[in-house]
Amino acid sequence: MKFTEREMTVGIDRVAQQLFEATLAPWRKAKDTAWELLPKFEKYQRRAAVGEAVIPALLALPERPTVGATPEFTKDEYAAAAGSKPAAKLTKLVVEAMPVRRDPDALLGGDDFVVPDTLEGLD
């Protein structure tokens, strides 16, 4: 399936953070703070590990033209794309963590099109 760079980046980042937080001791209260305090290189390593595991599977998923929602796939489609059960589950987590897909035509205008404040008045 064709995912945008932003969709894959957001999905992989969120799953890397969730996996990191899962390794923390249960009594640790500030899990979000722990991720923010993690050195950039360690964050990169965690993101890279998730990316290596899921990007081939993401690309192997069947095309689903979905607008206004996250694409949905069956367990069999995840399994066929990923090749193993753990990778299929990880791929599913990444897809579910992706932002909602927008209509590409909305870039040209439409009812829900909003011009950023920084571009207002630039004629």
N, C-alpha and C positions, 0 to 999 in steps of 0.2 A: 504494500500500500504506500502511497505517497503521502508522507507526513511533512509538515513544514518544519524548518529548522527550530522555530520557536516551540512548536508542540513537542518535539523530541527533547529539546533542552529542558523545558519545564518538567516534563514527565520523568526524565532521568534524574534531574536534580531532586525532585520531591521524593523519589524512591530511594536515592542514595541517602538522603537525610533520614528517612524512616528506618532504613537498615542500620544506620549509625545509632539512632536513638534506641533501637531494639537491643543494641549491645551494652547500653548503659545499665548500671545497677538500678533495680526497681525503686530504691529509696531516693534516687537522685531526682530532685524536684524540678530543676530548671533545664529540661531537655532541649528546648528551643535555644536557650542561651549557650548550651554546650556546643551545638552546631555552629553558632555564630562565633564562638571563641576558638573553634578549630582552625589551625593554620591553613592558609589557602592551598598549599601543596597537598595537605592531607585531604581536603575537600576534593581537589582535582583527582587524586588517586581513587577516591571512593566513586566519584562520578564516572571516571574512566572504566572502572571495573564493571559498573552497572551497564554502561554503554556498550562495552565489548560483548557482554552477555546478551543484550536485547536488540541491538541495532540490526543484526542480520534477520532476526525473527520479525521485527517491525516491518522491514522491507518485504518479507515473504508473505505477510498477511494479505488476504484478498482485498481488492478495491471496494470501498464503501463510501460513496458520495454522501456524506452526512453534513448537514448544516444545522447549527443551533443545538448540537448535542455532541457527545463523545461517541466515536464509532463503537459498535458492539459486534463481538465475534463469539462464536461458540467455542466450547472447550476443545472440540476436535480441530477447529481452525487454528487455535493457539498451539495445540500439540503438533499439528502438521508443520506450522511455521517455525516453532522453536526446536523441535526434535527431542526434547526431554521434558519430563513433567515439571521439575524445578524451574527450568528456563521458561516454560509456558506460563507458570504462575507469576514469575517476575515480569514477563512481557505484559501480562494482563494488568498487573499493578501499574506499570508505566503508562499503558493506554488509559487506564482509569484516572491517573493523575494529570493527564494532559488537559489543557484548557479547552473550553467549548469551542468547537469549530465555527468560524464566521463565514458568511457568504462572501466569496471573493468579489462578487459584483458590488458589494457594499463599499468597496474601496472607491468606486466611481460615483457613489451617491446612493440615496435610498432613504427610506423612512427612519431607519435606526442609525444613519450615518451622522457622526458628530465630528465637527472640525475642532482639533485641539486648540486651546487658547493661544498657543504660541503662533498659530497660523492665522488667527483672526485679523482682519484688516490688511492683509498682505494682498493687494490687488495689482 
